[in-house]
Amino acid sequence: MQIRFAAGFGILLVLAGAALWLFARDTEFFWFRGGPLGAVLVVVGVIDIVSALRTDRRKL
């Protein structure tokens, strides 16, 4: 099974969000704090992965 670009991008979002949430909770990026921004990136990444897998299974 090939990993599509959307699923790969979702995995990168989950990894980046987890790193922000774990290691940079108090760091500020412009007006965002690392912890909440990391949690949002994880949620968006999971949604991206799920949507990519759902469309992948419909093609089979």
PDB file of N, CA, C and O in Angstrom:
ATOM      1  N   MET A   1       0.836  -1.177   0.000  1.00  0.00           N
ATOM      2  CA  MET A   1       0.000   0.000   0.000  1.00  0.00           C
ATOM      3  C   MET A   1       0.884   1.244   0.000  1.00  0.00           C
ATOM      4  O   MET A   1       1.763   1.388   0.850  1.00  0.00           O
ATOM      5  N   GLN A   2       0.656   2.111  -0.922  1.00  0.00           N
ATOM      6  CA  GLN A   2       1.449   3.321  -1.023  1.00  0.00           C
ATOM      7  C   GLN A   2       0.951   4.371  -0.038  1.00  0.00           C
ATOM      8  O   GLN A   2      -0.249   4.538   0.175  1.00  0.00           O
ATOM      9  N   ILE A   3       1.916   5.075   0.556  1.00  0.00           N
ATOM     10  CA  ILE A   3       1.540   6.209   1.394  1.00  0.00           C
ATOM     11  C   ILE A   3       1.425   7.413   0.483  1.00  0.00           C
ATOM     12  O   ILE A   3       2.394   7.806  -0.167  1.00  0.00           O
ATOM     13  N   ARG A   4       0.260   7.989   0.439  1.00  0.00           N
ATOM     14  CA  ARG A   4       0.032   9.123  -0.426  1.00  0.00           C
ATOM     15  C   ARG A   4       0.615  10.384   0.187  1.00  0.00           C
ATOM     16  O   ARG A   4       0.986  10.397   1.361  1.00  0.00           O
ATOM     17  N   PHE A   5       0.694  11.428  -0.596  1.00  0.00           N
ATOM     18  CA  PHE A   5       1.250  12.692  -0.135  1.00  0.00           C
ATOM     19  C   PHE A   5       0.452  13.244   1.036  1.00  0.00           C
ATOM     20  O   PHE A   5       1.035  13.757   1.991  1.00  0.00           O
ATOM     21  N   ALA A   6      -0.865  13.148   0.979  1.00  0.00           N
ATOM     22  CA  ALA A   6      -1.689  13.682   2.066  1.00  0.00           C
ATOM     23  C   ALA A   6      -1.433  12.945   3.373  1.00  0.00           C
ATOM     24  O   ALA A   6      -1.363  13.565   4.435  1.00  0.00           O
ATOM     25  N   ALA A   7      -1.295  11.634   3.300  1.00  0.00           N
ATOM     26  CA  ALA A   7      -1.024  10.871   4.518  1.00  0.00           C
ATOM     27  C   ALA A   7       0.377  11.182   5.035  1.00  0.00           C
ATOM     28  O   ALA A   7       0.575  11.282   6.246  1.00  0.00           O
ATOM     29  N   GLY A   8       1.330  11.333   4.162  1.00  0.00           N
ATOM     30  CA  GLY A   8       2.689  11.693   4.569  1.00  0.00           C
ATOM     31  C   GLY A   8       2.737  13.071   5.210  1.00  0.00           C
ATOM     32  O   GLY A   8       3.436  13.277   6.202  1.00  0.00           O
ATOM     33  N   PHE A   9       1.997  14.007   4.644  1.00  0.00           N
ATOM     34  CA  PHE A   9       1.932  15.351   5.218  1.00  0.00           C
ATOM     35  C   PHE A   9       1.240  15.314   6.571  1.00  0.00           C
ATOM     36  O   PHE A   9       1.634  16.040   7.483  1.00  0.00           O
ATOM     37  N   GLY A  10       0.220  14.487   6.716  1.00  0.00           N
ATOM     38  CA  GLY A  10      -0.452  14.330   8.009  1.00  0.00           C
ATOM     39  C   GLY A  10       0.476  13.761   9.066  1.00  0.00           C
ATOM     40  O   GLY A  10       0.439  14.179  10.223  1.00  0.00           O
ATOM     41  N   ILE A  11       1.306  12.811   8.672  1.00  0.00           N
ATOM     42  CA  ILE A  11       2.275  12.234   9.614  1.00  0.00           C
ATOM     43  C   ILE A  11       3.273  13.292  10.056  1.00  0.00           C
ATOM     44  O   ILE A  11       3.628  13.358  11.233  1.00  0.00           O
ATOM     45  N   LEU A  12       3.731  14.126   9.116  1.00  0.00           N
ATOM     46  CA  LEU A  12       4.646  15.207   9.475  1.00  0.00           C
ATOM     47  C   LEU A  12       3.993  16.208  10.422  1.00  0.00           C
ATOM     48  O   LEU A  12       4.639  16.701  11.346  1.00  0.00           O
ATOM     49  N   LEU A  13       2.718  16.508  10.198  1.00  0.00           N
ATOM     50  CA  LEU A  13       2.006  17.413  11.101  1.00  0.00           C
ATOM     51  C   LEU A  13       1.897  16.834  12.503  1.00  0.00           C
ATOM     52  O   LEU A  13       2.079  17.549  13.489  1.00  0.00           O
ATOM     53  N   VAL A  14       1.602  15.547  12.596  1.00  0.00           N
ATOM     54  CA  VAL A  14       1.493  14.900  13.903  1.00  0.00           C
ATOM     55  C   VAL A  14       2.841  14.923  14.618  1.00  0.00           C
ATOM     56  O   VAL A  14       2.899  15.207  15.814  1.00  0.00           O
ATOM     57  N   LEU A  15       3.917  14.629  13.905  1.00  0.00           N
ATOM     58  CA  LEU A  15       5.242  14.633  14.522  1.00  0.00           C
ATOM     59  C   LEU A  15       5.660  16.039  14.970  1.00  0.00           C
ATOM     60  O   LEU A  15       6.192  16.212  16.066  1.00  0.00           O
ATOM     61  N   ALA A  16       5.419  17.026  14.129  1.00  0.00           N
ATOM     62  CA  ALA A  16       5.772  18.405  14.492  1.00  0.00           C
ATOM     63  C   ALA A  16       4.926  18.887  15.668  1.00  0.00           C
ATOM     64  O   ALA A  16       5.437  19.547  16.573  1.00  0.00           O
ATOM     65  N   GLY A  17       3.640  18.560  15.656  1.00  0.00           N
ATOM     66  CA  GLY A  17       2.769  18.956  16.759  1.00  0.00           C
ATOM     67  C   GLY A  17       3.152  18.288  18.063  1.00  0.00           C
ATOM     68  O   GLY A  17       3.120  18.919  19.120  1.00  0.00           O
ATOM     69  N   ALA A  18       3.514  17.011  17.999  1.00  0.00           N
ATOM     70  CA  ALA A  18       3.932  16.306  19.210  1.00  0.00           C
ATOM     71  C   ALA A  18       5.228  16.889  19.755  1.00  0.00           C
ATOM     72  O   ALA A  18       5.387  17.027  20.968  1.00  0.00           O
ATOM     73  N   ALA A  19       6.155  17.233  18.865  1.00  0.00           N
ATOM     74  CA  ALA A  19       7.415  17.835  19.309  1.00  0.00           C
ATOM     75  C   ALA A  19       7.166  19.197  19.953  1.00  0.00           C
ATOM     76  O   ALA A  19       7.762  19.517  20.981  1.00  0.00           O
ATOM     77  N   LEU A  20       6.294  19.993  19.355  1.00  0.00           N
ATOM     78  CA  LEU A  20       5.970  21.290  19.954  1.00  0.00           C
ATOM     79  C   LEU A  20       5.308  21.115  21.316  1.00  0.00           C
ATOM     80  O   LEU A  20       5.648  21.804  22.278  1.00  0.00           O
ATOM     81  N   TRP A  21       4.379  20.206  21.382  1.00  0.00           N
ATOM     82  CA  TRP A  21       3.644  20.015  22.630  1.00  0.00           C
ATOM     83  C   TRP A  21       4.533  19.461  23.737  1.00  0.00           C
ATOM     84  O   TRP A  21       4.395  19.849  24.897  1.00  0.00           O
ATOM     85  N   LEU A  22       5.438  18.564  23.387  1.00  0.00           N
ATOM     86  CA  LEU A  22       6.298  17.956  24.400  1.00  0.00           C
ATOM     87  C   LEU A  22       7.467  18.845  24.816  1.00  0.00           C
ATOM     88  O   LEU A  22       7.778  18.946  26.003  1.00  0.00           O
ATOM     89  N   PHE A  23       8.111  19.486  23.854  1.00  0.00           N
ATOM     90  CA  PHE A  23       9.380  20.149  24.139  1.00  0.00           C
ATOM     91  C   PHE A  23       9.308  21.671  24.154  1.00  0.00           C
ATOM     92  O   PHE A  23      10.225  22.307  24.673  1.00  0.00           O
ATOM     93  N   ALA A  24       8.281  22.269  23.619  1.00  0.00           N
ATOM     94  CA  ALA A  24       8.242  23.730  23.514  1.00  0.00           C
ATOM     95  C   ALA A  24       6.913  24.290  23.999  1.00  0.00           C
ATOM     96  O   ALA A  24       6.331  25.153  23.343  1.00  0.00           O
ATOM     97  N   ARG A  25       6.433  23.817  25.123  1.00  0.00           N
ATOM     98  CA  ARG A  25       5.138  24.271  25.613  1.00  0.00           C
ATOM     99  C   ARG A  25       5.107  25.761  25.927  1.00  0.00           C
ATOM    100  O   ARG A  25       4.108  26.429  25.657  1.00  0.00           O
ATOM    101  N   ASP A  26       6.185  26.289  26.493  1.00  0.00           N
ATOM    102  CA  ASP A  26       6.188  27.685  26.910  1.00  0.00           C
ATOM    103  C   ASP A  26       6.784  28.627  25.871  1.00  0.00           C
ATOM    104  O   ASP A  26       6.803  29.841  26.077  1.00  0.00           O
ATOM    105  N   THR A  27       7.265  28.089  24.771  1.00  0.00           N
ATOM    106  CA  THR A  27       7.848  28.914  23.720  1.00  0.00           C
ATOM    107  C   THR A  27       6.737  29.613  22.954  1.00  0.00           C
ATOM    108  O   THR A  27       5.693  29.023  22.676  1.00  0.00           O
ATOM    109  N   GLU A  28       6.969  30.872  22.616  1.00  0.00           N
ATOM    110  CA  GLU A  28       5.966  31.628  21.863  1.00  0.00           C
ATOM    111  C   GLU A  28       6.415  31.791  20.418  1.00  0.00           C
ATOM    112  O   GLU A  28       7.556  32.166  20.149  1.00  0.00           O
ATOM    113  N   PHE A  29       5.497  31.502  19.483  1.00  0.00           N
ATOM    114  CA  PHE A  29       5.693  31.729  18.062  1.00  0.00           C
ATOM    115  C   PHE A  29       4.705  32.812  17.666  1.00  0.00           C
ATOM    116  O   PHE A  29       3.506  32.556  17.559  1.00  0.00           O
ATOM    117  N   PHE A  30       5.198  34.007  17.449  1.00  0.00           N
ATOM    118  CA  PHE A  30       4.361  35.184  17.230  1.00  0.00           C
ATOM    119  C   PHE A  30       3.403  35.315  18.404  1.00  0.00           C
ATOM    120  O   PHE A  30       3.846  35.639  19.506  1.00  0.00           O
ATOM    121  N   TRP A  31       2.120  35.080  18.218  1.00  0.00           N
ATOM    122  CA  TRP A  31       1.192  35.171  19.339  1.00  0.00           C
ATOM    123  C   TRP A  31       0.680  33.794  19.772  1.00  0.00           C
ATOM    124  O   TRP A  31      -0.246  33.709  20.579  1.00  0.00           O
ATOM    125  N   PHE A  32       1.265  32.725  19.250  1.00  0.00           N
ATOM    126  CA  PHE A  32       0.879  31.365  19.617  1.00  0.00           C
ATOM    127  C   PHE A  32       1.861  30.798  20.633  1.00  0.00           C
ATOM    128  O   PHE A  32       3.057  31.082  20.570  1.00  0.00           O
ATOM    129  N   ARG A  33       1.365  30.005  21.559  1.00  0.00           N
ATOM    130  CA  ARG A  33       2.232  29.264  22.480  1.00  0.00           C
ATOM    131  C   ARG A  33       2.432  27.862  21.916  1.00  0.00           C
ATOM    132  O   ARG A  33       1.565  27.348  21.209  1.00  0.00           O
ATOM    133  N   GLY A  34       3.555  27.249  22.220  1.00  0.00           N
ATOM    134  CA  GLY A  34       3.923  25.967  21.631  1.00  0.00           C
ATOM    135  C   GLY A  34       2.980  24.826  21.970  1.00  0.00           C
ATOM    136  O   GLY A  34       2.686  23.996  21.108  1.00  0.00           O
ATOM    137  N   GLY A  35       2.496  24.765  23.214  1.00  0.00           N
ATOM    138  CA  GLY A  35       1.633  23.659  23.635  1.00  0.00           C
ATOM    139  C   GLY A  35       0.318  23.583  22.871  1.00  0.00           C
ATOM    140  O   GLY A  35       0.030  22.560  22.250  1.00  0.00           O
ATOM    141  N   PRO A  36      -0.492  24.650  22.904  1.00  0.00           N
ATOM    142  CA  PRO A  36      -1.761  24.614  22.162  1.00  0.00           C
ATOM    143  C   PRO A  36      -1.570  24.500  20.648  1.00  0.00           C
ATOM    144  O   PRO A  36      -2.346  23.827  19.970  1.00  0.00           O
ATOM    145  N   LEU A  37      -0.544  25.155  20.126  1.00  0.00           N
ATOM    146  CA  LEU A  37      -0.274  25.046  18.690  1.00  0.00           C
ATOM    147  C   LEU A  37       0.081  23.605  18.318  1.00  0.00           C
ATOM    148  O   LEU A  37      -0.344  23.107  17.276  1.00  0.00           O
ATOM    149  N   GLY A  38       0.852  22.945  19.164  1.00  0.00           N
ATOM    150  CA  GLY A  38       1.188  21.548  18.921  1.00  0.00           C
ATOM    151  C   GLY A  38      -0.035  20.648  18.957  1.00  0.00           C
ATOM    152  O   GLY A  38      -0.160  19.738  18.137  1.00  0.00           O
ATOM    153  N   ALA A  39      -0.943  20.893  19.904  1.00  0.00           N
ATOM    154  CA  ALA A  39      -2.167  20.095  19.992  1.00  0.00           C
ATOM    155  C   ALA A  39      -3.034  20.279  18.753  1.00  0.00           C
ATOM    156  O   ALA A  39      -3.618  19.318  18.251  1.00  0.00           O
ATOM    157  N   VAL A  40      -3.118  21.509  18.260  1.00  0.00           N
ATOM    158  CA  VAL A  40      -3.902  21.764  17.046  1.00  0.00           C
ATOM    159  C   VAL A  40      -3.272  21.075  15.844  1.00  0.00           C
ATOM    160  O   VAL A  40      -3.982  20.513  15.011  1.00  0.00           O
ATOM    161  N   LEU A  41      -1.947  21.113  15.744  1.00  0.00           N
ATOM    162  CA  LEU A  41      -1.275  20.433  14.632  1.00  0.00           C
ATOM    163  C   LEU A  41      -1.492  18.921  14.674  1.00  0.00           C
ATOM    164  O   LEU A  41      -1.649  18.290  13.628  1.00  0.00           O
ATOM    165  N   VAL A  42      -1.501  18.342  15.863  1.00  0.00           N
ATOM    166  CA  VAL A  42      -1.749  16.899  15.990  1.00  0.00           C
ATOM    167  C   VAL A  42      -3.164  16.567  15.519  1.00  0.00           C
ATOM    168  O   VAL A  42      -3.360  15.595  14.789  1.00  0.00           O
ATOM    169  N   VAL A  43      -4.137  17.356  15.926  1.00  0.00           N
ATOM    170  CA  VAL A  43      -5.533  17.100  15.523  1.00  0.00           C
ATOM    171  C   VAL A  43      -5.689  17.241  14.010  1.00  0.00           C
ATOM    172  O   VAL A  43      -6.319  16.398  13.372  1.00  0.00           O
ATOM    173  N   VAL A  44      -5.126  18.289  13.441  1.00  0.00           N
ATOM    174  CA  VAL A  44      -5.221  18.483  11.988  1.00  0.00           C
ATOM    175  C   VAL A  44      -4.514  17.352  11.244  1.00  0.00           C
ATOM    176  O   VAL A  44      -5.004  16.887  10.215  1.00  0.00           O
ATOM    177  N   GLY A  45      -3.373  16.911  11.753  1.00  0.00           N
ATOM    178  CA  GLY A  45      -2.659  15.800  11.128  1.00  0.00           C
ATOM    179  C   GLY A  45      -3.438  14.508  11.165  1.00  0.00           C
ATOM    180  O   GLY A  45      -3.463  13.772  10.178  1.00  0.00           O
ATOM    181  N   VAL A  46      -4.080  14.215  12.293  1.00  0.00           N
ATOM    182  CA  VAL A  46      -4.892  12.989  12.400  1.00  0.00           C
ATOM    183  C   VAL A  46      -6.074  13.050  11.443  1.00  0.00           C
ATOM    184  O   VAL A  46      -6.401  12.052  10.799  1.00  0.00           O
ATOM    185  N   ILE A  47      -6.714  14.204  11.342  1.00  0.00           N
ATOM    186  CA  ILE A  47      -7.833  14.352  10.396  1.00  0.00           C
ATOM    187  C   ILE A  47      -7.340  14.148   8.964  1.00  0.00           C
ATOM    188  O   ILE A  47      -8.022  13.519   8.155  1.00  0.00           O
ATOM    189  N   ASP A  48      -6.174  14.673   8.655  1.00  0.00           N
ATOM    190  CA  ASP A  48      -5.599  14.515   7.316  1.00  0.00           C
ATOM    191  C   ASP A  48      -5.292  13.052   7.013  1.00  0.00           C
ATOM    192  O   ASP A  48      -5.571  12.577   5.912  1.00  0.00           O
ATOM    193  N   ILE A  49      -4.728  12.343   7.967  1.00  0.00           N
ATOM    194  CA  ILE A  49      -4.409  10.924   7.776  1.00  0.00           C
ATOM    195  C   ILE A  49      -5.683  10.104   7.585  1.00  0.00           C
ATOM    196  O   ILE A  49      -5.750   9.259   6.693  1.00  0.00           O
ATOM    197  N   VAL A  50      -6.680  10.349   8.411  1.00  0.00           N
ATOM    198  CA  VAL A  50      -7.936   9.598   8.312  1.00  0.00           C
ATOM    199  C   VAL A  50      -8.615   9.848   6.975  1.00  0.00           C
ATOM    200  O   VAL A  50      -9.110   8.913   6.346  1.00  0.00           O
ATOM    201  N   SER A  51      -8.644  11.103   6.534  1.00  0.00           N
ATOM    202  CA  SER A  51      -9.281  11.391   5.245  1.00  0.00           C
ATOM    203  C   SER A  51      -8.507  10.767   4.090  1.00  0.00           C
ATOM    204  O   SER A  51      -9.113  10.315   3.119  1.00  0.00           O
ATOM    205  N   ALA A  52      -7.171  10.735   4.178  1.00  0.00           N
ATOM    206  CA  ALA A  52      -6.378  10.104   3.118  1.00  0.00           C
ATOM    207  C   ALA A  52      -6.613   8.599   3.083  1.00  0.00           C
ATOM    208  O   ALA A  52      -6.707   8.015   2.004  1.00  0.00           O
ATOM    209  N   LEU A  53      -6.709   7.968   4.242  1.00  0.00           N
ATOM    210  CA  LEU A  53      -6.946   6.522   4.270  1.00  0.00           C
ATOM    211  C   LEU A  53      -8.354   6.169   3.805  1.00  0.00           C
ATOM    212  O   LEU A  53      -8.555   5.139   3.160  1.00  0.00           O
ATOM    213  N   ARG A  54      -9.323   7.014   4.127  1.00  0.00           N
ATOM    214  CA  ARG A  54     -10.695   6.736   3.681  1.00  0.00           C
ATOM    215  C   ARG A  54     -10.804   6.803   2.165  1.00  0.00           C
ATOM    216  O   ARG A  54     -11.459   5.957   1.556  1.00  0.00           O
ATOM    217  N   THR A  55     -10.170   7.801   1.546  1.00  0.00           N
ATOM    218  CA  THR A  55     -10.236   7.895   0.086  1.00  0.00           C
ATOM    219  C   THR A  55      -9.405   6.796  -0.558  1.00  0.00           C
ATOM    220  O   THR A  55      -9.723   6.366  -1.667  1.00  0.00           O
ATOM    221  N   ASP A  56      -8.345   6.326   0.106  1.00  0.00           N
ATOM    222  CA  ASP A  56      -7.517   5.251  -0.419  1.00  0.00           C
ATOM    223  C   ASP A  56      -8.304   3.936  -0.464  1.00  0.00           C
ATOM    224  O   ASP A  56      -8.188   3.167  -1.419  1.00  0.00           O
ATOM    225  N   ARG A  57      -9.086   3.693   0.555  1.00  0.00           N
ATOM    226  CA  ARG A  57      -9.865   2.430   0.599  1.00  0.00           C
ATOM    227  C   ARG A  57     -11.023   2.461  -0.387  1.00  0.00           C
ATOM    228  O   ARG A  57     -11.429   1.410  -0.884  1.00  0.00           O
ATOM    229  N   ARG A  58     -11.560   3.631  -0.682  1.00  0.00           N
ATOM    230  CA  ARG A  58     -12.668   3.695  -1.651  1.00  0.00           C
ATOM    231  C   ARG A  58     -12.193   3.372  -3.052  1.00  0.00           C
ATOM    232  O   ARG A  58     -12.974   2.887  -3.871  1.00  0.00           O
ATOM    233  N   LYS A  59     -10.919   3.635  -3.346  1.00  0.00           N
ATOM    234  CA  LYS A  59     -10.387   3.364  -4.686  1.00  0.00           C
ATOM    235  C   LYS A  59     -10.161   1.866  -4.916  1.00  0.00           C
ATOM    236  O   LYS A  59     -10.103   1.419  -6.062  1.00  0.00           O
ATOM    237  N   LEU A  60     -10.034   1.084  -3.829  1.00  0.00           N
ATOM    238  CA  LEU A  60      -9.769  -0.348  -3.989  1.00  0.00           C
ATOM    239  C   LEU A  60     -10.973  -1.077  -4.392  1.00  0.00           C
ATOM    240  O   LEU A  60     -10.926  -2.295  -4.571  1.00  0.00           O
TER     241      LEU A  60
END
